[in-house]
Amino acid sequence: MRNPVLLFFFLLFGLPAKSQVFERGFYVDNSGTKFDGEIKYDFRNSHKPVSKELQYFTFKSSATKAVRLNADEVQYFVISGEKYLPKGGSSTVFVHEVFSGPVKVYAQYKMSRTAGGFYNSNGIFINSSSGKVTADYTYGDNPDDAAEVNKANFVEVMTKATTDVPQIGQLLKDGIYTIKNVDEMIAMYWTIKRRKV
């Protein structure tokens, strides 16, 4: 039997997100200067946690030709209202700030070889013919000092991260959302939150 929540979001947002296209956004460089324009960022070609597709985005504006910017060149960028920040280490990559409330939660995306998809925080179903998008979730004040979200701390972390949408906390308490369907939880959180605006 199909999951009714999954089916609802598929019907509502089921068109695949476009890849390799520019969308309105901006970035802030390491000096704190903001640049408005259009950004193209496609992590769906990545088949491992650290790969080139996670390390850069392409930016253009009316005053600038398309240029590639690496994760170590910017403080963050925003596309379609979603924020991505650099995470350091052996190779600097971008991570998605899924929740920015009392507890910040980050997703580092990668592709598996199995066909499928996921819902982003805009409720958009993202799929790929080459594989399924998965994510490693962490929480903390910033991506470099973040700790792993795992089965043991999932309910506690996500309840604190979504305090502004108490319905999510109740669904977590009832066991409706678990670490196995966190993408559905994220989509539901943002759907409810935007209804309040």
Residue pairs with C-beta under 8 A, 6 or more apart in sequence:
3 181
3 184
5 184
5 188
6 181
6 184
9 119
9 123
9 125
9 184
9 187
9 188
9 191
10 125
12 123
13 119
13 122
13 123
13 124
13 125
13 187
14 125
15 124
15 125
16 117
16 125
16 126
16 127
17 120
17 124
17 125
17 126
17 127
19 42
19 44
19 128
20 40
20 42
21 40
22 38
22 39
22 40
22 58
22 60
23 38
23 39
23 40
23 79
23 80
24 37
24 38
24 39
24 79
24 80
25 36
25 37
25 38
25 39
25 77
25 78
25 79
25 80
26 34
26 35
26 36
26 37
26 39
26 77
26 78
27 34
27 35
27 39
27 57
27 59
27 69
27 74
27 75
27 76
27 77
27 78
28 34
28 35
28 74
28 75
28 76
28 77
29 35
29 73
29 74
29 75
30 73
30 74
30 75
32 75
35 59
35 61
35 64
36 61
37 59
37 60
37 61
37 62
37 64
38 59
38 60
38 61
39 57
39 58
39 59
39 77
39 79
40 57
40 58
41 57
41 58
41 77
41 79
41 84
41 94
42 53
43 53
43 54
43 94
43 109
43 110
43 111
43 133
44 53
44 109
44 111
44 126
44 128
44 130
44 133
45 53
45 111
45 130
46 52
46 53
46 54
46 109
46 110
46 111
47 110
47 111
47 112
47 113
47 131
48 110
49 93
49 108
49 110
49 136
50 89
50 90
50 91
50 93
51 93
51 110
54 71
54 93
54 94
54 108
54 109
54 110
55 70
55 71
55 91
55 92
55 93
55 94
56 68
56 69
56 70
56 71
57 68
57 69
57 77
57 79
57 84
57 94
58 66
58 67
58 68
58 69
59 66
59 67
59 68
59 69
59 77
60 66
60 67
69 77
70 92
71 86
71 87
71 92
71 93
71 94
72 86
72 88
72 92
74 86
75 85
75 86
76 83
76 84
76 85
76 86
76 97
77 83
77 84
77 94
78 84
80 122
81 122
82 96
82 97
82 120
82 121
82 122
83 96
83 97
83 100
84 94
84 95
84 96
84 97
85 94
85 95
85 97
85 106
85 142
85 143
86 92
86 93
86 94
86 95
86 143
87 93
87 94
87 95
87 106
87 108
87 143
87 144
88 143
88 144
89 144
93 108
95 106
95 107
95 108
95 138
95 143
96 106
96 107
96 108
96 109
96 120
96 121
96 135
97 104
97 105
97 106
98 105
98 106
98 107
98 121
98 137
98 186
99 105
99 161
99 162
99 189
101 160
101 161
101 162
101 163
101 164
102 160
102 161
102 163
103 139
103 157
103 160
103 161
104 139
104 140
104 141
104 142
104 146
104 161
105 137
105 138
105 139
105 149
105 157
105 158
105 161
106 137
106 138
106 139
106 140
106 143
106 146
107 135
107 136
107 137
108 135
108 136
108 138
109 133
109 134
109 135
110 133
110 134
110 135
110 136
111 128
111 130
111 131
111 132
111 133
111 134
112 131
112 132
112 133
112 134
113 130
113 131
114 131
114 132
115 127
115 128
115 129
115 130
115 131
115 132
116 127
116 131
116 132
116 133
117 125
117 126
117 127
117 128
117 132
117 133
118 125
118 126
118 132
118 133
118 134
118 135
118 183
119 125
119 126
119 183
119 184
119 186
119 187
120 126
120 183
120 186
120 187
121 186
121 187
121 189
121 190
122 190
123 187
123 190
123 191
126 133
127 133
135 182
135 183
136 148
137 148
137 149
137 179
137 182
138 146
138 147
138 148
138 149
139 146
139 147
139 149
139 157
139 161
140 146
140 147
149 157
149 158
149 179
150 179
151 178
151 179
154 178
154 179
154 182
155 172
155 173
158 168
158 172
158 177
158 182
158 185
159 168
159 169
159 172
159 173
162 168
162 169
162 172
162 189
163 169
164 193
165 189
165 192
165 193
167 192
168 177
168 185
168 188
168 189
168 192
171 177
171 185
171 188
172 185
177 184
177 185
177 188
